[in-house]
Amino acid sequence: MGWDGLPSNGARYSIAIISDEQSTFPEIGRFLAQTFRTILATNEEQIEALVSAPQLHAIVLDLDSIGDGANDGVEVLKELRQLREDIVLVAITRSTDRGVPLKASQAGADEFFLIPVNLQDLQVVLSRAIEKRSLQLEGRRLREQVESKSAFCGMIGCSAPMQRVYQAIQAVADSNATVLVRGESGTGKELVAQAIVQSGDRKDKPFICLNCSAIPESLMESELFGYEKGALTGAETARAGLIEMAHAGTLFLDEITTLDQNLQTKLLRVLQEHATQRLGGRSVKKIDFRLVAATNDDL
């Protein structure tokens, strides 16, 4: 069984008819073949093959041909819809049970017909439903494409300048080089820093943030480098600095230009030697971290 050898007549869409009424349904198949490529499936193996066919656009399902009747057919209809959200499902039945149309609709049927089916109406309904579904799928594809371009690691924007920002982030993400992010206050410099981390090899490692302008100058050195017990007034226990805490990960220093010049010099030495020493400490610790800094100043 397959689509090969079927009359296409320039048809764009493929229709499967699922029924065990082989004597009746060739008529439907021949009529629909004027517009669609059609094929009849009469057993479970053929149905499974059809459902997995990517070129299938619609299924006409005879509910009466499944199990003990229309209700069993509705269950199969529900399974078909779960397997293929993209195709049009048309249910047909001889059942006069008023609950069947509602059940079929709830199971995922796009259209419902009572047998005998007006073939002209079926042809028109199928054409319109398939065109509508195609437009919906194309709209969803375009929407997802726009969303994928307009959102990146928590940032939103699809303009050309934002695309350049995304490209710049991706260009430096896998590097260990120090990065300086410059921009006015409120433009999302920390978001950029987070995006650099999320896009790189250190995404699952520590991400330590410090706003340099929020810490008094007298406390900044101990915040960055930590201290040993007794090194400072009230230092009853040793404490690791932020640089040490960022080991294997990333240290983000916002408003870095507010750092004292002396501290900037010490930070430069840490970057050069990849080692740090706590205040009051004698030992030097090797630290593997990446620095991302930000400022709103024009350096």
Summary of the structure (lengths in Angstrom):
residues: 299
radius of gyration: 33.3
end to end distance: 71.6
largest distance: 97.3
contacts: 855
relative contact order: 0.08
helix: 43%
strand: 19%
